[in-house]
Every structure is written in C-alpha cells, then in structure tokens.
C-alpha cells in the first residue's frame, strides 16, 4: 500500500484551482478568468505577479538568496533607505520578519522590554494573528478557546469607546495594540476621538502605542498608512501583506528609544530580512511611490463606495463599511451564500467578522471592474434574505 502525504485542511475551500494571476485577475485550471477581490487576504494589493516586482525578485535570486542579519547586504541597505521615504519620521528602526503575526509578536516583546511592564490592552473584535502572543490579543473566541491558556496579562476594552480608554490603560500597561480599521473584525473604523484618546492616555502613563497596519497599511486606504487619516502618531507600526507585493515579508518599525532598550540576541529570525524579501519590499515601495498608489486607491475606492451606497439605497439593513480599497458590505448575517454566488459570477470575495462581505482588490481595478461587481451584487442580492 502506498501512503501519500496530504495537506492539513484548516481552510474552507472555494472549489477552484488557481493556476495563474496577473494584476487584478486570476485564472483557474479550466481557463476561467476571475476578478480577484480576495487577493490573498489583501496581499496582492499591488497586483498578482506585478512585473516590476517579479523582475526585481528574479534579479536578486540570481545574485544572493540567503544572508542572515549577521551579514551586511546591499539590497537590505537599499530597502531600508527606501523605507525612510514612507515610514513616519519618528520610527527610526525597522526589523524584518516573514508574516504579520510575527511582527505583532516582536512588537509585544519590544514593548515589554522597553517599559518593564507585562500587561497589554487590545479591543473587541480585534484580530492580530494566530501565534500564541498575537492570538492572546485577538478577540474572537473561536480562534482563542482551543488553545487556551494564552497570555494572562491581556485586557480587552470596547473598540471606539473613549470612556474605556482611561479605565483600562493604567500604569502597569506595556502597550496598547489597535487596528485603525479592523480587518477580520468587520471593517470597523476607529473614530478620531478614540485614537487620540489612546495616544493621550498612553503618553500620560508611559506605555507604548502599537498600530497594527498589517492589512490597512501600504496605500490601501488612500494614505500610505491608515493612521495618517487621523493626524496621530504611533510608537510602533506592524506591517505585512502588501509590503512585499506578494512575497512573504513583514516588518516592525519602532521609535529609537524602544530599539535602544534592546540588546543583541534578544530577538531573532532565520528568514527575516533575507535578500529576496528585501528586493520585494524595495520594488513594492518603488511601485507605491512611482505610480502614486495611495491616490489611485483613494479615487477608485471612493467610486466603489459610492456605487455600493447607490446599490443599497433602499435597503436599510445593509451598510457600506471601510475606507479606500478596504471595503465591505454588512449584510447582517453570514455572507457565505453571497460569496458562493459571486464566485459563480467569476468574482472572488471574502468574509469579515460575522456578517460583512469584504472587498480587498488590487489597486489597479478599474471603474469597469467595479461596475461589474455592482451588477453582479444587484443580481445576487435579489435572492438574499
């Protein structure tokens, strides 16, 4: 008897096999072309197989693929120099890793070391990752309960509740970790008062503000970083998904004084900051700036939101959520039937929270693409509810 290794099934299947992708489109093994508003949970924001990014990765792969942080390499230096063009000026240190949850783990460790405190504050409906530390700050019980006990010193406050801010942020808190726009949590946007209250209170008690920009960052909301819509400043940013143009890479950017509290050997990564990853980030930054991606995302996102609002103008139970090209349609119940019906219209979408149909398209989607989505939604919503 022959035993074959199988992939551990931890994801719901869409029932199609993808074989090719280019910019906002993907193709299956039957040659069917889909408009992709899933984009690898937003990772392909700069497009599937963007030639400018692919070429840079290929060029670097032919030169040098592996080099740990113990060795200097030109491409990493170039990448860090380019990051200085887009990161907030107060964040002077950067550390590369491989995934968003790793970036959150680093932020937690660095915050504890800098403050000497143990407690973290997170919020209702927050999603920060699936590793044990990041999972401890993730709200949804379905992700948490099978793996408890998690970190003990985590306090959850109500998202967008300003009064909760003073109550939970005390002088034993190391860091407050918050998404400016909650991705998995249903595309809830933070209010200005809420984010500014967090910043003010953290300054009072001397704790760290961490903005989780893994999904919202790198141009998707119409600014390079979503917190820039709020005129407030972080102590740490976590970023991932789109920053490598589809290549697995993440980073944590921190204030100098936090970095200076760390010593050699207190954190590490085998693949983080490898030459190929740095080439991907460098190429992605070039695309972001040269093609004015945030401005384009803001413009097409405004059109997308406008068309969605027109579509549901006579249905009070439906609500448009999000910002830029981080959009969703709250349908007040499980959107899975809509996702399946849209797939039959050759449009790939995904879920956020319990009731939101989520759209995370590449930035180069056109008005014609948006009109196609609205036409399909109009068709499938007729039989919904």
Order of alpha helices (4+ residues) and beta strands (2+ residues): beta-beta-beta-alpha-alpha-beta-alpha-beta-alpha-alpha-beta-alpha-beta-alpha-beta-beta-beta-alpha-alpha-alpha-beta-beta-alpha-beta-beta-beta-alpha
